[in-house]
Amino acid sequence: MKLVWFRNDLRVRDNQALYRACEAFNGIPVVAVAVLTPAQWLMQDEANSRVQFWLANLRELSKDLAALNIPLKILRAGSNNEVPDQLLALATRLNAESIYFNHEYAEYEQRRDDAVQMLFQQHQLSVEAFHADTIITPGSVRNKQGQPFKVFTPFSRAWRVRFTDEWPETLPMPAPQPLCTVQADPIPDALVYDAPVQSIWHDQLWPAGSEEAHQRLALFAQSKAAEYKSRRDFPAMDATSALSPYLTVGAISSRQCLSGLRAYSGDPEWLDNHWTSELIWREFYRHLLVDFPEMNRLLPFKPDVESRLTWSSDDQLFDAWCRGETGFALVDAGMKQLLATGWMHNRLRMVTASFLTKLLRQDWRKGARFFMQHLIDGDFASNLGGWQWSASVGADAAPYFRIFSPMRQAERFDAQGEYVARWIPELASLNGVQRIDPMFGAGEGRPLPIIDYVHARSQSLDDYNQAS
């Protein structure tokens, strides 16, 4: 018997661990396993919506595996500390000789996987681990001095060169396996997860399964990719791929995304498409976790900068930001979209994060945690990297004085207030620019701005000046 352990790689195509376990068709049955760890999810601030979406995708995966004669077993553990013993007990019951899995790169997961490998090897069971969460393996993209890149643009150039040299292809679905007498376990329709925030998975917005992910990929590549660069920053437009929740649970892989862009778009310059850059950003943040492990412990990439900064601890300001009641329409619309759907447009993630860190002067860790507790596509590496970038303590070439003005951002990307009116309906009766003007909003029952923007920006610049 061979075990394949699924985590955030819930797909049967382009899954290295599954494919390699099935590749040697030697009559040994393959059994899949997934582990439910509510205490660990709570510790890592996993959003309830993401957990329910993960479960829904696990149910779809179980059906796909059944078509390959591979049953899916479900284990339950409190935290990662219990996972190795649980897996070994299953392997012992099934008389399994090996376990296969795909690497994850956050420190919590690496420690868990190291413990599993050590325990299995102590019992003379083989462990086979593969890289399926990234296109290019972390640790393999280096500058001319053999050092990891600390800035995205040169990393991106080197990454593209390596991709072109290696041209990694997606793996097909494995062949059906020998019939297996092991019975698959039922997967709960929902899991009581004692999360501090009971965010809801909206299945009509995010239907589960790899097939849905691939349909979205095809639609994006065929009809949106060509104009992605020019339209992606306008939140009222349906211009993005909407694939981030599927990527974060592994219903589709980054490699499949690039392959689909190439196949469906008809663009000979597909590798230079701006959407490719977004996928490389995802890779970059994973590479950073491996090369700079202190980031896993919520330490800044630039500790010398943060050590000289002063964060505010004003709970009232933070609470107003959390509720989308700051008096700045674009910021509040973004937060209300997050609260209502568990997702936020990427431009708004930057605007809201900049507002919290640069203008309200709140510690970026508070915002990062709030996002993780609400986002259906909550991804530790990307969320961590994005928040450090917003606070100017992360891997970023831009200087500290990049502060997003919520009014200027609204004028550029939501000039008629379409997005604002969608998420703040009390502003819908206003016309155009009135919707994004804080003074007009206050007359419609909205709060007055909680800060004076000019003063807050000046204070922030002074603080960062002293830290530079």
LOBAVEX-236042 format. One line per field, with one value per residue (C-alpha): residue number from 1; x, y, z; residue in three letters. Coordinates in Angstrom, 1 decimal, padded with zeros to 4 digits. Layout:
% residues N
pos: c(NUM:...)
xx: c(X:...)
yy: c(Y:...)
zz: c(Z:...)
code: c(ala:...)
//
This chain:
% residues 468
pos: c(1:2:3:4:5:6:7:8:9:10:11:12:13:14:15:16:17:18:19:20:21:22:23:24:25:26:27:28:29:30:31:32:33:34:35:36:37:38:39:40:41:42:43:44:45:46:47:48:49:50:51:52:53:54:55:56:57:58:59:60:61:62:63:64:65:66:67:68:69:70:71:72:73:74:75:76:77:78:79:80:81:82:83:84:85:86:87:88:89:90:91:92:93:94:95:96:97:98:99:100:101:102:103:104:105:106:107:108:109:110:111:112:113:114:115:116:117:118:119:120:121:122:123:124:125:126:127:128:129:130:131:132:133:134:135:136:137:138:139:140:141:142:143:144:145:146:147:148:149:150:151:152:153:154:155:156:157:158:159:160:161:162:163:164:165:166:167:168:169:170:171:172:173:174:175:176:177:178:179:180:181:182:183:184:185:186:187:188:189:190:191:192:193:194:195:196:197:198:199:200:201:202:203:204:205:206:207:208:209:210:211:212:213:214:215:216:217:218:219:220:221:222:223:224:225:226:227:228:229:230:231:232:233:234:235:236:237:238:239:240:241:242:243:244:245:246:247:248:249:250:251:252:253:254:255:256:257:258:259:260:261:262:263:264:265:266:267:268:269:270:271:272:273:274:275:276:277:278:279:280:281:282:283:284:285:286:287:288:289:290:291:292:293:294:295:296:297:298:299:300:301:302:303:304:305:306:307:308:309:310:311:312:313:314:315:316:317:318:319:320:321:322:323:324:325:326:327:328:329:330:331:332:333:334:335:336:337:338:339:340:341:342:343:344:345:346:347:348:349:350:351:352:353:354:355:356:357:358:359:360:361:362:363:364:365:366:367:368:369:370:371:372:373:374:375:376:377:378:379:380:381:382:383:384:385:386:387:388:389:390:391:392:393:394:395:396:397:398:399:400:401:402:403:404:405:406:407:408:409:410:411:412:413:414:415:416:417:418:419:420:421:422:423:424:425:426:427:428:429:430:431:432:433:434:435:436:437:438:439:440:441:442:443:444:445:446:447:448:449:450:451:452:453:454:455:456:457:458:459:460:461:462:463:464:465:466:467:468)
xx: c(000.0:001.2:-000.2:-000.6:-001.1:-003.1:-002.9:-003.2:-002.9:-006.5:-006.3:-005.6:-003.9:-000.4:000.0:003.6:003.1:-000.1:001.4:004.7:002.8:000.7:003.4:004.9:002.0:003.2:-000.1:000.3:-002.9:-002.8:-004.7:-005.1:-005.3:-006.2:-005.9:-008.4:-006.5:-008.9:-006.6:-003.8:-006.2:-007.1:-003.5:-002.7:-005.8:-007.3:-010.5:-013.6:-014.6:-011.3:-011.7:-015.2:-014.0:-011.1:-013.6:-015.8:-012.8:-011.8:-015.2:-014.7:-011.2:-012.6:-014.9:-012.0:-009.9:-012.7:-012.6:-009.0:-009.8:-008.1:-010.0:-009.6:-009.2:-009.9:-007.9:-008.6:-005.9:-005.8:-002.7:000.3:002.0:-000.4:-000.2:002.9:001.5:-001.9:-000.3:001.9:-001.1:-002.9:000.1:000.4:-003.3:-003.0:000.4:001.6:005.2:005.6:004.0:004.1:003.4:004.1:006.2:004.7:007.0:005.8:007.7:004.8:004.3:008.0:008.4:005.3:006.7:010.1:008.5:006.5:009.6:011.7:009.0:008.3:012.0:012.4:009.9:011.6:008.9:009.9:009.0:008.8:008.4:007.9:007.6:004.2:003.2:005.7:006.8:010.4:011.7:012.5:016.2:017.1:016.7:019.9:021.8:025.3:026.8:024.7:022.6:018.8:017.1:015.7:013.8:011.0:012.1:015.5:014.0:011.3:013.9:016.0:012.8:011.7:015.2:015.1:011.6:012.5:015.6:013.7:010.2:008.4:005.4:002.2:001.7:-001.4:-004.0:-002.5:-003.9:-006.5:-005.0:-005.7:-008.9:-008.5:-010.5:-010.0:-013.2:-013.2:-014.2:-017.1:-016.2:-018.3:-020.5:-019.3:-016.9:-017.5:-014.5:-014.2:-012.8:-013.0:-014.6:-017.4:-016.8:-019.0:-018.0:-020.4:-020.6:-022.4:-019.3:-016.7:-018.1:-015.7:-013.6:-010.8:-013.2:-014.6:-011.0:-010.1:-013.3:-012.4:-008.8:-010.1:-012.5:-009.9:-007.2:-009.6:-011.5:-009.6:-005.9:-005.1:-006.4:-005.5:-002.7:-004.9:-008.0:-006.8:-006.7:-010.3:-012.3:-015.7:-014.6:-014.7:-011.2:-009.3:-009.0:-010.9:-008.6:-006.9:-009.1:-008.5:-004.8:-004.6:-006.3:-004.5:-007.5:-005.4:-001.6:000.5:002.0:-001.5:-002.3:000.7:000.0:-003.6:-002.6:-000.3:-002.9:-006.1:-004.9:-003.4:-000.8:002.7:004.0:002.1:005.2:005.4:001.7:001.2:-000.8:002.3:004.0:001.3:002.0:005.7:004.9:003.3:006.5:008.7:007.0:007.4:011.0:011.5:010.0:012.6:015.5:014.6:012.9:012.6:009.8:007.8:007.8:006.3:009.6:010.1:012.3:013.9:014.2:016.5:013.6:010.9:013.0:013.0:009.3:006.6:003.3:000.1:-002.1:-005.4:-008.1:-010.8:-009.0:-008.3:-011.9:-013.2:-010.9:-012.0:-015.7:-015.2:-016.2:-013.2:-015.1:-012.9:-015.2:-012.8:-011.1:-014.5:-015.9:-012.9:-013.3:-017.1:-016.4:-014.1:-016.6:-019.4:-017.6:-014.3:-012.5:-011.2:-009.9:-006.1:-005.9:-008.1:-005.9:-003.0:-005.2:-006.6:-003.2:-001.5:-004.2:-003.9:-000.1:000.9:-002.0:-003.4:000.1:-001.1:001.2:001.1:000.7:-002.7:-003.9:-002.3:-004.0:-007.4:-007.0:-006.1:-009.2:-011.5:-010.0:-011.2:-007.9:-005.9:-002.3:000.3:003.3:001.4:-000.4:002.7:004.7:001.9:001.5:005.3:005.4:002.6:004.4:007.7:009.4:009.4:011.2:010.6:012.8:010.4:011.2:009.2:007.4:004.9:001.7:-001.6:-004.0:-007.5:-009.0:-006.4:-006.7:-010.5:-010.1:-007.8:-009.5:-013.2:-013.8:-017.6:-017.8:-019.3:-017.4:-018.0:-021.7:-021.9:-020.5:-021.7:-025.3:-026.1:-023.8:-025.5:-027.9:-025.0:-023.5:-020.0:-017.3:-019.6:-019.6:-015.8:-015.7:-015.7:-017.6:-020.5:-020.5:-020.9:-024.2:-025.5:-025.2:-021.6:-019.0:-016.7:-013.1:-011.4:-008.1:-007.0:-005.2:-002.7:-001.6:-001.5:000.6:003.0:003.4:004.0:006.7:008.4:008.4:009.8:012.3:013.7:013.8:015.6)
yy: c(000.0:003.6:006.6:010.0:012.8:015.7:019.2:022.4:020.5:019.2:018.1:014.9:016.7:018.2:016.7:015.4:013.3:011.6:011.1:009.6:007.3:006.0:006.0:002.6:000.4:-002.5:-003.7:-002.0:000.0:003.7:005.3:009.0:010.7:014.2:015.4:017.8:020.0:022.6:023.6:024.3:026.3:028.4:029.0:030.0:032.3:030.3:031.9:029.9:030.5:029.1:026.0:025.4:026.0:023.6:020.9:021.4:021.0:017.9:016.4:017.1:015.6:012.4:012.0:012.4:010.0:007.4:007.4:006.3:003.6:005.6:005.8:008.9:008.4:011.3:011.7:014.1:015.7:018.7:020.3:019.6:017.9:015.0:014.5:012.3:009.7:009.8:009.1:006.4:004.7:004.7:003.4:000.6:-000.4:-000.5:-002.1:000.8:000.9:004.6:008.0:010.7:014.4:017.8:020.3:023.3:026.2:027.9:027.0:025.4:023.0:022.4:021.3:019.1:017.4:017.0:015.2:012.9:012.0:011.3:009.1:007.1:006.5:005.3:002.7:001.8:003.4:005.5:009.1:010.8:014.5:016.8:020.4:021.1:024.4:026.4:026.3:026.9:025.2:027.6:028.0:027.6:031.2:033.1:036.2:036.2:035.9:032.9:034.8:034.9:037.9:040.5:042.6:041.4:042.8:041.1:037.9:038.0:038.4:035.5:033.4:033.8:032.8:029.7:028.9:029.3:027.0:024.3:024.7:022.7:020.9:020.0:016.4:014.5:012.7:009.4:006.2:004.3:002.1:-001.5:-002.0:-001.3:-002.9:000.0:002.0:005.8:007.9:010.3:014.0:016.3:018.7:021.4:021.5:023.2:025.3:027.6:030.5:034.0:035.2:033.1:034.2:032.3:030.5:031.7:028.7:030.7:033.0:030.2:026.8:024.1:021.8:021.7:021.7:025.1:026.4:025.3:026.9:030.2:029.9:029.3:032.2:034.5:033.6:033.8:037.0:039.0:038.3:040.6:043.6:042.5:045.0:048.0:046.9:044.9:047.9:049.0:047.2:047.8:045.8:042.0:042.0:039.5:035.8:035.1:032.1:033.0:030.8:027.8:028.4:028.6:025.2:023.7:022.9:024.3:024.8:027.8:025.6:024.8:028.5:029.4:026.4:027.5:031.1:029.8:027.4:029.5:033.1:032.8:035.4:034.6:036.9:035.1:034.8:038.6:039.0:041.0:038.2:036.0:038.6:038.1:034.4:035.2:037.4:034.3:032.4:035.2:035.3:031.5:031.7:034.4:032.2:029.5:031.9:034.2:031.9:034.6:036.0:032.9:034.3:037.6:039.4:042.1:041.6:045.0:044.9:047.9:050.0:048.7:048.9:052.7:053.0:053.8:052.0:053.3:051.1:053.0:050.4:052.8:053.6:049.9:049.0:051.7:050.2:046.7:047.7:049.8:053.0:055.3:057.9:057.3:055.7:053.6:052.1:051.4:049.8:047.4:046.4:045.9:043.7:041.6:041.3:040.4:038.0:036.9:038.3:041.7:043.2:043.3:047.1:047.5:045.2:047.6:050.7:049.4:048.0:051.3:053.2:051.1:051.1:054.4:056.7:055.1:053.9:050.5:047.6:045.6:042.4:043.4:043.9:040.7:038.7:040.4:039.5:035.9:035.5:036.7:035.8:032.8:032.9:033.5:032.5:032.9:033.7:036.2:037.8:038.3:039.6:042.0:043.5:044.0:045.6:048.0:048.9:049.4:046.9:044.1:043.0:046.1:048.4:051.4:054.0:054.5:057.5:055.5:056.3:055.6:058.6:057.0:060.0:059.9:056.1:056.6:059.3:057.0:053.7:054.4:057.9:057.5:055.6:052.5:050.1:052.4:052.5:048.7:048.1:051.3:051.5:054.7:056.5:055.2:058.1:060.5:061.2:060.3:062.0:062.9:059.2:059.2:062.6:062.2:065.4:064.4:060.9:062.4:064.0:060.5:059.0:058.0:058.8:061.8:061.0:059.6:061.3:064.4:062.9:065.7:065.7:061.9:061.7:064.3:062.6:059.2:060.7:062.2:058.8:057.0:059.7:059.1:055.4:055.5)
zz: c(000.0:-000.8:001.0:-000.7:001.8:000.5:002.1:-000.1:-003.3:-003.8:-007.5:-009.4:-012.4:-012.2:-008.7:-008.5:-005.3:-006.6:-010.1:-008.8:-006.4:-009.2:-011.9:-010.9:-011.8:-009.8:-008.4:-005.1:-004.3:-003.6:-000.7:-000.2:003.2:004.4:008.0:009.7:012.3:013.8:016.6:014.1:011.8:014.8:015.8:012.2:011.9:009.0:008.0:008.6:005.0:003.7:005.9:004.5:001.0:001.6:002.8:-000.3:-002.5:-000.6:-001.3:-005.0:-004.9:-003.2:-006.3:-008.7:-006.7:-006.6:-010.4:-010.2:-007.7:-004.9:-001.6:000.5:004.3:006.7:009.9:012.7:014.8:017.2:015.9:013.7:016.7:016.5:012.8:012.6:015.0:013.2:009.9:011.2:012.8:009.5:007.7:010.2:009.9:006.1:006.0:003.9:002.8:001.9:002.0:-000.7:-000.3:-001.9:000.0:001.8:002.6:005.7:008.9:010.7:007.8:007.3:010.9:010.7:007.5:009.0:012.0:009.7:007.7:010.8:012.4:009.2:008.6:012.2:011.3:008.0:005.9:002.9:002.4:-001.0:-001.1:-004.2:-005.2:-006.6:-005.0:-007.0:-010.7:-009.8:-006.7:-003.8:-003.3:-007.0:-008.2:-007.3:-008.3:-009.8:-006.4:-005.6:-003.1:-002.9:-004.5:-002.1:-004.7:-007.0:-010.4:-010.7:-009.2:-011.9:-014.7:-013.3:-012.7:-016.4:-017.6:-015.5:-016.6:-020.3:-019.7:-017.9:-019.5:-016.8:-018.2:-016.3:-015.4:-016.6:-014.5:-013.4:-014.8:-012.8:-010.1:-009.1:-007.2:-003.6:-000.8:001.6:002.2:001.6:004.6:004.5:004.4:006.7:004.9:007.3:010.2:013.5:013.6:016.6:014.7:016.2:013.0:011.5:007.9:005.5:002.3:-000.5:-002.7:-005.5:-005.7:-005.3:-006.5:-005.4:-007.6:-010.1:-013.0:-011.9:-011.5:-015.1:-016.5:-014.9:-016.2:-019.8:-019.6:-018.2:-020.8:-023.7:-022.9:-020.2:-020.3:-023.2:-021.3:-017.9:-017.4:-018.4:-016.5:-013.5:-011.1:-011.6:-008.9:-010.5:-013.6:-013.9:-015.1:-012.9:-013.0:-009.7:-009.2:-006.0:-003.7:-006.0:-006.0:-002.2:-001.7:-004.7:-006.8:-009.6:-009.7:-010.8:-013.5:-014.8:-014.8:-017.0:-019.3:-019.6:-020.4:-023.1:-024.6:-024.4:-024.9:-028.4:-027.3:-028.5:-025.7:-023.0:-020.8:-020.7:-019.9:-016.7:-015.2:-015.4:-013.1:-010.5:-010.5:-010.1:-007.1:-005.6:-006.2:-004.9:-001.5:-001.2:-002.0:000.6:003.3:002.6:002.2:005.1:007.7:010.3:008.2:009.2:012.7:011.7:011.8:009.2:006.2:007.1:010.9:010.8:009.5:011.7:014.9:014.5:013.7:016.2:015.9:017.4:019.5:019.0:019.2:018.1:014.9:014.2:014.9:012.5:009.8:010.5:010.2:007.1:008.9:008.4:006.4:003.4:000.9:-001.1:002.0:003.5:000.4:000.3:003.9:003.4:000.4:002.5:005.4:003.0:000.6:002.2:-000.8:-001.7:-005.0:-005.1:-005.6:-002.5:-000.5:-001.2:-000.5:002.8:004.0:003.2:005.0:008.2:008.3:006.9:007.9:011.0:012.0:013.2:013.4:010.1:012.0:013.2:009.6:008.4:011.0:010.3:006.6:007.3:009.6:006.8:003.4:001.6:-000.3:002.8:001.9:004.6:002.3:000.0:002.9:004.9:001.9:000.9:004.4:004.9:001.4:002.4:005.6:003.8:006.0:003.4:000.3:-001.8:-003.9:-003.5:-000.8:002.4:001.1:-001.0:000.8:-001.1:-000.9:-000.6:-002.5:-005.3:-005.6:-005.9:-008.5:-010.6:-010.3:-009.3:-010.6:-010.9:-007.6:-009.1:-006.8:-003.8:-004.4:-004.8:-001.2:000.5:-000.8:001.1:-001.3:-004.4:-004.6:-005.1:-008.5:-009.7:-007.7:-004.9:-003.9:-003.2:-001.5:002.3:002.9:000.7:002.3:005.7:004.6:003.7:007.1:006.7:009.4:009.1:008.2:011.3:010.4:008.7:005.7:005.1:008.8:009.0:005.9:007.2:010.5:008.8:006.6:009.6:011.4:008.3:007.7:011.2:010.6:007.2)
code: c(met:lys:leu:val:trp:phe:arg:asn:asp:leu:arg:val:arg:asp:asn:gln:ala:leu:tyr:arg:ala:cys:glu:ala:phe:asn:gly:ile:pro:val:val:ala:val:ala:val:leu:thr:pro:ala:gln:trp:leu:met:gln:asp:glu:ala:asn:ser:arg:val:gln:phe:trp:leu:ala:asn:leu:arg:glu:leu:ser:lys:asp:leu:ala:ala:leu:asn:ile:pro:leu:lys:ile:leu:arg:ala:gly:ser:asn:asn:glu:val:pro:asp:gln:leu:leu:ala:leu:ala:thr:arg:leu:asn:ala:glu:ser:ile:tyr:phe:asn:his:glu:tyr:ala:glu:tyr:glu:gln:arg:arg:asp:asp:ala:val:gln:met:leu:phe:gln:gln:his:gln:leu:ser:val:glu:ala:phe:his:ala:asp:thr:ile:ile:thr:pro:gly:ser:val:arg:asn:lys:gln:gly:gln:pro:phe:lys:val:phe:thr:pro:phe:ser:arg:ala:trp:arg:val:arg:phe:thr:asp:glu:trp:pro:glu:thr:leu:pro:met:pro:ala:pro:gln:pro:leu:cys:thr:val:gln:ala:asp:pro:ile:pro:asp:ala:leu:val:tyr:asp:ala:pro:val:gln:ser:ile:trp:his:asp:gln:leu:trp:pro:ala:gly:ser:glu:glu:ala:his:gln:arg:leu:ala:leu:phe:ala:gln:ser:lys:ala:ala:glu:tyr:lys:ser:arg:arg:asp:phe:pro:ala:met:asp:ala:thr:ser:ala:leu:ser:pro:tyr:leu:thr:val:gly:ala:ile:ser:ser:arg:gln:cys:leu:ser:gly:leu:arg:ala:tyr:ser:gly:asp:pro:glu:trp:leu:asp:asn:his:trp:thr:ser:glu:leu:ile:trp:arg:glu:phe:tyr:arg:his:leu:leu:val:asp:phe:pro:glu:met:asn:arg:leu:leu:pro:phe:lys:pro:asp:val:glu:ser:arg:leu:thr:trp:ser:ser:asp:asp:gln:leu:phe:asp:ala:trp:cys:arg:gly:glu:thr:gly:phe:ala:leu:val:asp:ala:gly:met:lys:gln:leu:leu:ala:thr:gly:trp:met:his:asn:arg:leu:arg:met:val:thr:ala:ser:phe:leu:thr:lys:leu:leu:arg:gln:asp:trp:arg:lys:gly:ala:arg:phe:phe:met:gln:his:leu:ile:asp:gly:asp:phe:ala:ser:asn:leu:gly:gly:trp:gln:trp:ser:ala:ser:val:gly:ala:asp:ala:ala:pro:tyr:phe:arg:ile:phe:ser:pro:met:arg:gln:ala:glu:arg:phe:asp:ala:gln:gly:glu:tyr:val:ala:arg:trp:ile:pro:glu:leu:ala:ser:leu:asn:gly:val:gln:arg:ile:asp:pro:met:phe:gly:ala:gly:glu:gly:arg:pro:leu:pro:ile:ile:asp:tyr:val:his:ala:arg:ser:gln:ser:leu:asp:asp:tyr:asn:gln:ala:ser)
//
